[in-house]
């Protein structure tokens, strides 16, 4: 194996392990954050791959955040917000229930911030006994009006989880996609079957999101990117689904499918542990 291949393999294992950590527990140390300007009124509070991105819409009446990372990151998030806005945070929208996107909810609520999510995401948080439950939930779609600006929230279906939400900023032609779309690593989509995710339905859910009119995408993890890259990600979800189904029709064994996912789609062992049996049952 070449040195470059070893580096890529090690990076894939590290990133996937970090994503699993995000599902299960908070880290001891906060992430190092910086703020990236996307539009005049739109910023991303960014860090390395874990925890996830936080998007900040700035208005004259307050700030709307998309996701709030781990609880340990709250102080650093607020420090970044103060660098870009003098107004208080009014809303946090959770794109799904995982702790790297919702861990700051309780601290935000102590500041009288309204936390919003899909009903399914809240139900998943209740089941997991997570703190900071959203007080406003919706099914399918909702609007938030703040400071003369409109933010559109959509739940199009199952993907990474059953409660995935995308947040659309129409005036800025920008979409905050949550973990429905991650970017910047060799690790493909992570299907959280325990959280209601679906590899089979993921493509159709992405198609609905891609029908919105936007150019720029804030992924759940990774650097700000373009709609074109999200389309490529969508195509990879379809290829994976079709490939698994094809092998099942050919009566290939579980080990055969696992090897294919490793070699063709860069799945690592932890990824297989989390998603292989669910994918086999769903795509048969």
C-alpha positions as CSV (number, residue, x, y, z in Angstrom):
1,X,0.0,0.0,0.0
2,X,1.3,3.5,-0.9
3,X,2.0,6.1,1.7
4,X,-0.8,8.3,0.2
5,X,-3.2,5.4,0.5
6,X,-2.3,4.8,4.1
7,X,-2.9,8.5,4.9
8,X,-6.3,8.4,3.2
9,X,-7.3,5.3,5.0
10,X,-6.2,6.7,8.3
11,X,-8.1,9.9,7.6
12,X,-11.2,8.0,6.7
13,X,-11.1,6.0,9.9
14,X,-10.5,9.1,12.0
15,X,-13.4,11.0,10.4
16,X,-15.8,8.2,10.7
17,X,-14.8,7.5,14.3
18,X,-15.4,11.2,15.0
19,X,-18.9,11.1,13.5
20,X,-19.7,8.1,15.8
21,X,-18.4,10.0,18.7
22,X,-20.7,12.9,17.7
23,X,-23.7,10.5,18.0
24,X,-22.9,9.2,21.4
25,X,-21.1,11.7,23.7
26,X,-19.7,15.2,24.1
27,X,-15.9,15.7,23.8
28,X,-13.9,17.1,26.7
29,X,-12.4,20.0,24.8
30,X,-14.2,22.6,22.6
31,X,-13.4,22.8,18.9
32,X,-11.3,25.6,17.5
33,X,-13.7,27.8,15.6
34,X,-13.6,30.6,13.0
35,X,-16.2,32.5,11.0
36,X,-16.5,32.3,7.3
37,X,-18.5,35.0,5.4
38,X,-20.8,33.4,2.9
39,X,-22.9,36.5,2.1
40,X,-23.2,40.0,3.6
41,X,-25.7,38.7,6.2
42,X,-24.7,35.0,6.3
43,X,-21.8,33.3,8.0
44,X,-20.6,29.8,8.8
45,X,-19.0,29.1,12.2
46,X,-16.6,26.5,11.0
47,X,-14.1,24.0,12.5
48,X,-12.6,20.7,11.5
49,X,-14.9,17.8,10.5
50,X,-16.4,17.1,13.9
51,X,-18.5,18.8,15.3
52,X,-20.8,20.0,12.5
53,X,-21.1,23.5,11.0
54,X,-23.2,26.3,12.5
55,X,-24.7,28.8,10.1
56,X,-25.6,32.3,11.3
57,X,-28.1,34.6,9.6
58,X,-27.6,38.2,10.8
59,X,-30.7,40.6,10.9
60,X,-31.5,43.9,12.6
61,X,-33.8,42.1,15.0
62,X,-31.5,39.2,16.0
63,X,-29.5,36.2,14.8
64,X,-30.8,32.8,13.6
65,X,-28.4,29.9,13.9
66,X,-28.6,26.5,12.2
67,X,-27.2,23.9,14.6
68,X,-25.2,24.6,17.7
69,X,-22.6,21.9,17.9
70,X,-21.7,20.2,21.2
71,X,-22.5,21.7,24.6
72,X,-18.8,22.3,25.2
73,X,-18.7,24.5,22.1
74,X,-21.3,27.0,23.3
75,X,-19.0,29.6,24.7
76,X,-16.9,29.6,21.5
77,X,-19.9,29.8,19.3
78,X,-21.2,32.8,21.2
79,X,-17.7,34.4,20.9
80,X,-17.8,34.0,17.2
81,X,-21.4,35.4,17.0
82,X,-20.3,38.5,18.9
83,X,-17.6,39.1,16.3
84,X,-20.1,39.3,13.5
85,X,-23.3,40.7,15.1
86,X,-24.3,42.9,18.0
87,X,-27.8,41.4,18.1
88,X,-28.8,38.5,20.3
89,X,-29.5,35.0,19.1
90,X,-33.2,34.5,18.7
91,X,-33.5,31.1,17.0
92,X,-31.6,27.9,16.6
93,X,-32.8,25.4,14.0
94,X,-31.6,21.8,14.6
95,X,-31.1,19.9,11.3
96,X,-31.4,16.6,13.1
97,X,-31.0,15.1,16.6
98,X,-27.3,14.2,16.8
99,X,-25.4,15.8,19.7
100,X,-22.8,17.5,17.4
101,X,-25.7,19.5,16.0
102,X,-27.9,19.9,19.1
103,X,-25.6,19.8,22.1
104,X,-25.7,23.5,22.7
105,X,-29.5,23.7,22.9
106,X,-29.8,23.7,26.7
107,X,-27.3,26.6,27.0
108,X,-29.1,28.5,24.2
109,X,-32.5,28.1,25.9
110,X,-31.1,29.6,29.1
111,X,-30.5,32.7,26.9
112,X,-34.2,32.6,25.9
113,X,-33.4,31.3,22.4
114,X,-36.2,29.4,20.6
115,X,-35.0,26.0,19.5
116,X,-36.8,24.6,16.4
117,X,-36.6,21.1,14.8
118,X,-38.7,18.6,12.9
119,X,-41.1,16.6,15.0
120,X,-39.2,13.4,14.2
121,X,-35.9,14.9,15.4
122,X,-37.5,15.9,18.7
123,X,-38.9,12.5,19.1
124,X,-35.4,11.0,18.6
125,X,-34.0,13.4,21.2
126,X,-36.7,12.3,23.6
127,X,-35.9,8.6,23.0
128,X,-32.2,9.3,23.6
129,X,-32.9,11.4,26.7
130,X,-31.0,14.4,25.3
131,X,-31.2,17.8,27.0
132,X,-32.5,20.9,25.4
133,X,-35.5,19.6,23.6
134,X,-36.9,21.9,20.9
135,X,-40.0,23.8,21.9
136,X,-41.2,24.5,18.4
137,X,-41.5,21.6,15.9
138,X,-43.0,21.2,12.4
139,X,-43.8,18.6,9.9
140,X,-42.8,19.0,6.2
141,X,-42.2,22.8,6.1
142,X,-42.2,26.0,8.1
143,X,-41.2,29.6,7.8
144,X,-39.3,31.9,10.2
145,X,-39.5,35.7,9.7
146,X,-36.9,37.7,11.5
147,X,-35.7,41.3,10.8
148,X,-37.5,41.5,7.5
149,X,-35.9,38.3,6.2
150,X,-37.5,34.9,5.6
151,X,-36.0,31.5,6.3
152,X,-37.6,28.4,4.8
153,X,-37.4,25.0,6.6
154,X,-38.1,21.8,4.9
155,X,-38.3,18.1,5.9
156,X,-38.4,16.2,2.6
157,X,-38.0,12.7,3.9
158,X,-35.6,10.1,5.3
159,X,-31.9,10.3,4.6
160,X,-29.2,10.5,7.3
161,X,-32.0,10.2,9.9
162,X,-35.8,10.3,9.7
163,X,-35.8,13.9,11.0
164,X,-33.4,15.6,8.6
165,X,-34.2,19.3,7.9
166,X,-32.7,21.6,5.3
167,X,-32.7,25.4,5.9
168,X,-33.1,27.6,2.9
169,X,-32.1,31.2,2.7
170,X,-33.8,32.3,-0.5
171,X,-32.5,35.9,-0.6
172,X,-28.9,34.5,-0.4
173,X,-29.5,31.5,-2.7
174,X,-27.9,29.3,0.0
175,X,-28.9,26.0,1.6
176,X,-27.8,24.7,5.0
177,X,-28.1,20.9,4.4
178,X,-27.2,19.3,7.7
179,X,-25.9,15.8,7.5
180,X,-28.1,15.0,4.5
181,X,-25.0,16.2,2.7
182,X,-21.4,16.1,4.0
183,X,-18.4,17.2,2.0
184,X,-14.6,17.1,2.0
185,X,-13.7,13.6,2.9
186,X,-13.7,10.1,1.3
187,X,-16.3,8.9,3.8
188,X,-19.7,8.4,2.1
189,X,-23.1,9.0,3.6
190,X,-23.5,7.6,7.1
191,X,-26.9,6.0,7.4
192,X,-28.2,6.1,11.0
193,X,-30.7,3.3,10.9
194,X,-31.3,3.5,14.6
195,X,-32.3,7.1,14.1
196,X,-34.7,6.3,11.2
197,X,-32.2,6.9,8.4
198,X,-32.6,5.3,5.0
199,X,-30.1,4.6,2.3
200,X,-32.9,3.7,-0.1
201,X,-34.8,6.9,0.3
202,X,-31.8,9.2,0.6
203,X,-31.6,9.9,-3.1
204,X,-35.2,11.0,-3.4
205,X,-34.9,13.2,-0.4
206,X,-31.9,14.9,-1.9
207,X,-33.8,15.3,-5.2
208,X,-36.4,17.3,-3.3
209,X,-33.8,19.5,-1.7
210,X,-32.0,20.0,-5.0
211,X,-35.2,21.3,-6.6
212,X,-34.8,24.5,-4.5
213,X,-33.2,27.5,-6.2
214,X,-29.7,27.9,-4.6
215,X,-26.0,28.1,-5.6
216,X,-24.2,27.7,-2.3
217,X,-24.4,24.9,0.2
218,X,-23.3,24.7,3.8
219,X,-22.9,20.9,4.4
220,X,-23.4,19.3,7.8
221,X,-19.6,18.7,7.9
222,X,-16.9,20.1,5.7
223,X,-16.2,23.4,3.8
224,X,-18.9,25.6,2.2
225,X,-19.4,24.3,-1.4
226,X,-21.6,24.4,-4.4
227,X,-24.8,22.8,-5.6
228,X,-22.8,20.9,-8.2
229,X,-21.0,19.1,-5.4
230,X,-24.3,18.2,-3.7
231,X,-25.5,16.8,-7.0
232,X,-22.4,14.6,-7.1
233,X,-23.1,13.4,-3.6
234,X,-26.7,12.6,-4.6
235,X,-25.4,10.5,-7.5
236,X,-23.2,8.6,-5.1
237,X,-26.2,7.7,-2.9
238,X,-28.0,6.3,-6.0
239,X,-24.9,4.3,-7.1
240,X,-24.5,2.8,-3.7
241,X,-28.2,1.8,-3.4
242,X,-28.2,0.2,-6.9
243,X,-24.9,-1.6,-6.3
244,X,-26.1,-3.2,-3.0
245,X,-29.4,-4.3,-4.6
246,X,-27.6,-5.7,-7.6
247,X,-25.4,-7.9,-5.4
248,X,-28.4,-9.1,-3.4
249,X,-30.2,-10.1,-6.6
250,X,-27.1,-12.1,-7.5
251,X,-27.3,-13.8,-4.1
252,X,-23.9,-12.5,-3.0
253,X,-23.0,-13.0,0.6
254,X,-22.8,-10.5,3.4
255,X,-19.1,-10.6,3.2
256,X,-19.2,-10.0,-0.5
257,X,-21.3,-6.9,-0.1
258,X,-19.0,-5.7,2.7
259,X,-16.0,-6.1,0.6
260,X,-17.6,-4.2,-2.3
261,X,-18.6,-1.3,0.0
262,X,-15.0,-1.1,1.3
263,X,-13.4,-1.1,-2.1
264,X,-15.9,0.8,-4.2
265,X,-17.4,3.2,-1.7
266,X,-14.6,3.6,0.9
267,X,-16.6,2.2,3.8
268,X,-14.5,1.4,6.8
269,X,-15.1,-1.3,9.4
270,X,-16.9,1.0,11.8
271,X,-19.1,2.3,9.0
272,X,-20.0,-1.4,8.2
273,X,-20.7,-2.1,11.8
274,X,-23.2,0.8,11.9
275,X,-24.9,0.5,8.5
276,X,-24.3,-2.8,6.7
277,X,-27.1,-4.9,8.2
278,X,-29.6,-2.1,7.9
279,X,-28.7,-1.6,4.2
280,X,-28.9,-5.3,3.5
281,X,-32.4,-5.5,5.0
282,X,-33.6,-2.3,3.3
283,X,-32.2,-2.8,-0.2
284,X,-33.0,-6.5,-0.6
